[in-house]
Amino acid sequence: MAAKVTTSRMGSLERRLFLLGLGLAAGGGLLTWFCFGVREGLSFLAGAALAGGDLLWLRSTVSTIFSGKLRRSKLRVLAGFGCRLLLIPLCLYAMMRFLFLDVIAAVAGFALFVCSVFVEGILEAFGSSPK
């Protein structure tokens, strides 16, 4: 029974982290757009979209590993994790090189989902986050 409670708690935490990230991305994108211009705002949102996709991919990989029903080979899961780590800088490079996005804004948008983990930690520490 404890495993089911932990699994449901983990699912709600993942959902809150993703929603916090989306909220921060929307707010940060608008703020960047109004303060620095359209190009920088779109760059920020592109970086945030890449980070959101990365977070979803990481969630899928980790849930596959810890599900206990690992049908795929462990080497294949490890290779997928390595591909994810290689695609992050390649996507950022392609966005900046070929789409002429602002480097600082795109990297700031990418770092945004890490900030959602920080915000969730603060909410948990002060008891504001739902249990």
N, C-alpha and C positions, 0 to 999 in steps of 0.2 A: 504494500500500500504506500510505503514511503517513496518508492520510485515514481509512482504516478503523481504524487504531490510535487515532487521535485521537477518532474517533466512538465507539468502544467505551469509551475512557477517559472521555469526556464522559458517556456513559450511566451508567457506574459512579459517577462523581462526583455526578451528579444523584440517583441512587438513594441514595447515602450521605447527601447533604444532606437528602433527604426523610425517610429513616429517623432521622437525628439529630433533625430537627424533630419527628417523631412521638414519639420518646423524651423529648425535652425537654417536649413538650406533656403527655404522660402524667404525668411526674414533677412538672412545674410545676402541673398541674391538681390532683393529689393533695395537694401541699404547700399550695397555696392553699386547698383545701377544708378541710384539717385546721387550718390556722392562722387562717383568716378566715371560714370558713363555706361552706355549700352554694351560696348565691347567687353568691358571688365565685368559687368553683371552677368553676361552670358558665359564668360570664361569661368566665373565663380560657380554658376549653375552646372556647367559641363563637368567641372572637377567634382562637384557634389554628386552628380549622377554617376560618375565613375566610382566614387567611394561607396555609394549605395549599392551598385551592382556587385562591387567587391565584397561588401558585407553579406549580401545574399548568397554569393558563391561560397564564402567562408562558412556561413551557417549551414549550407547544404553539405559541405565537406565534413564539418565537425559532427553533424547529426548522423551522417553515414558511418563515421568511425565509431561513435558511441552508441549506436542503435543496438549493437549486439547481433545484428543480422547482416554482417559484412559479407555479401555475396561476391562483390567485386574483389579482385586481388588487392592486397595492401599496397603493392607497388603501383597499381593504377591510381589509387587514391593519393598516394604520395606524389606521383607525376602530375596529377591535376592540381595539387597544392603548389607545386613548383611552377606550373604554367601560370597559375594565378599571380604568383609573385613576379614572374617575368612580364606578364601582360600589363601590369600597373605602370611601370616606367615607360613601356613602349606606347601605351595609349596616351599617357601624358605628353610624350614627345611628339606623337602624331598630331595630337590636338594643337600643340603650340607651333609645330612646324608647318603643317598644311592648312590648318584652319585659322591661323594667325590670331590665336587667342593669347590673352595676357598671361604670362608665366606666373606671376605672383598671385593673381586672382584664382587661377586654376588650381594651384597647389593649396591655397587657402581653402577653397571649396572642397578639395580632396581631404584635407585634414579635419573637416567639419564633423564627420561621423565619429572621430576620436573624441571630439568635444562633447558629443552626445553621451558617450560613456562617462565622461567627467561630470556632466550635469546630472546624470542619473545617480552617480556616486554621491554627489552633494545632496540630492533629494532623499536618497536612502539614509544618509548620515543624520539628516535633520528630521526624518520621519514624515516627509511630505509625500513620498511616493506610496502608491497603494500596495498593500501587503498581499 
